Amino acid sequence: DMHGIVWVWCSDLYGAYSASPQTNPKGAMSGKTRVRRGGGWNDYARRCRSAYRDNVTPAYHDYSIGIRLVKSN
């Protein structure tokens, strides 16, 4: 249920990942754009997966961007 509904805002700043293998890599330390993941309902199929990421400014708004709430145990 996570793919292709709406783009999901992430708290990470956008930047290139390290070339070395990582688990749960962190975003850039500085920058002006944030990560959004997953593609929206009106996107190409190749973008509708959680591993796909894009970057936009925090001021950007669109009807296909949302948030995902999580509950920690």
C-alpha positions in Angstrom: 0.0 0.0 0.0 3.0 2.3 0.0 3.7 2.7 -3.8 2.1 5.2 -6.1 -0.5 6.8 -3.9 1.2 10.1 -3.2 4.8 11.2 -3.0 6.0 11.0 0.6 7.9 13.9 2.2 11.1 12.7 4.0 13.1 14.6 6.6 16.4 14.0 4.8 18.0 16.8 2.9 18.7 15.7 -0.7 22.2 14.8 -1.8 24.2 12.0 -3.3 24.6 8.8 -1.4 28.1 7.4 -0.5 29.5 4.9 -3.0 30.0 2.3 -0.2 27.2 -0.1 0.8 24.9 1.3 3.5 21.8 0.4 5.5 19.4 3.2 6.0 21.7 6.0 4.7 21.3 9.5 6.1 20.6 12.5 3.9 23.0 15.3 3.1 24.3 17.5 5.9 23.3 20.7 4.2 21.3 21.8 1.2 18.1 23.5 0.2 16.0 20.7 -1.1 14.3 17.8 0.7 13.7 14.2 -0.4 10.4 12.9 -1.5 9.8 9.2 -2.3 7.5 6.8 -4.0 5.8 8.5 -6.9 2.3 9.7 -7.0 -0.9 8.3 -8.4 -0.4 10.3 -11.6 3.2 9.3 -12.2 5.1 6.9 -14.4 5.2 3.3 -13.1 9.0 3.4 -12.7 8.7 6.1 -10.1 6.1 4.3 -8.0 8.4 2.5 -5.7 9.8 3.4 -2.3 13.4 3.3 -3.5 12.8 6.1 -6.0 13.6 9.5 -4.7 13.4 13.0 -6.0 14.1 16.4 -4.6 12.0 19.6 -4.2 12.2 22.7 -2.1 10.2 22.8 1.1 8.0 25.6 -0.3 6.8 23.3 -3.2 3.3 22.1 -3.0 1.3 19.8 -5.1 -1.8 17.6 -4.9 0.3 14.4 -5.2 2.5 15.0 -2.1 1.6 13.8 1.3 3.1 12.4 4.6 3.1 9.0 6.1 2.5 8.8 9.8 4.2 6.1 11.8 3.7 4.9 15.4 6.7 3.8 17.3 6.3 0.9 19.8 
